[in-house]
Amino acid sequence: MKQALKLILGLESLLVLPFLAQLFTNTVQWSLFDYIVMGVLLFGLAIGITLIFRLSTNKNTRRILLFTALFLFLLLWAELAVGLFGSPFAGN
């Protein structure tokens, strides 16, 4: 349980980076909604990683599942940010 909490807090602390970037430059313009969406995405990634480590015992299976979880996270993040596929919820 402690390990899962550390992972969740560690990933959620990444939200500090865009906040600090907003203080020093005008190129990063996140609204409260952006922080909430990214927080939910990071929380989901942390829960997924925790479940993968708890439920899979085979190292190769674990690697494949971790790669898949990270790939899906990055794909969803890119779609929300710039709209790679032109979906209705795409970004700019």
Protein Blocks (a to p, Z undefined) as FASTA:
>chain_A
ZZmmmmmmmmmmmmmmmmmmmmmpckbccdfklmmmmmmmmmmmmmmmmmmmmmpmbfkl
mmmmmmmmmmmmmmmmmmmmnopnopakbcZZ
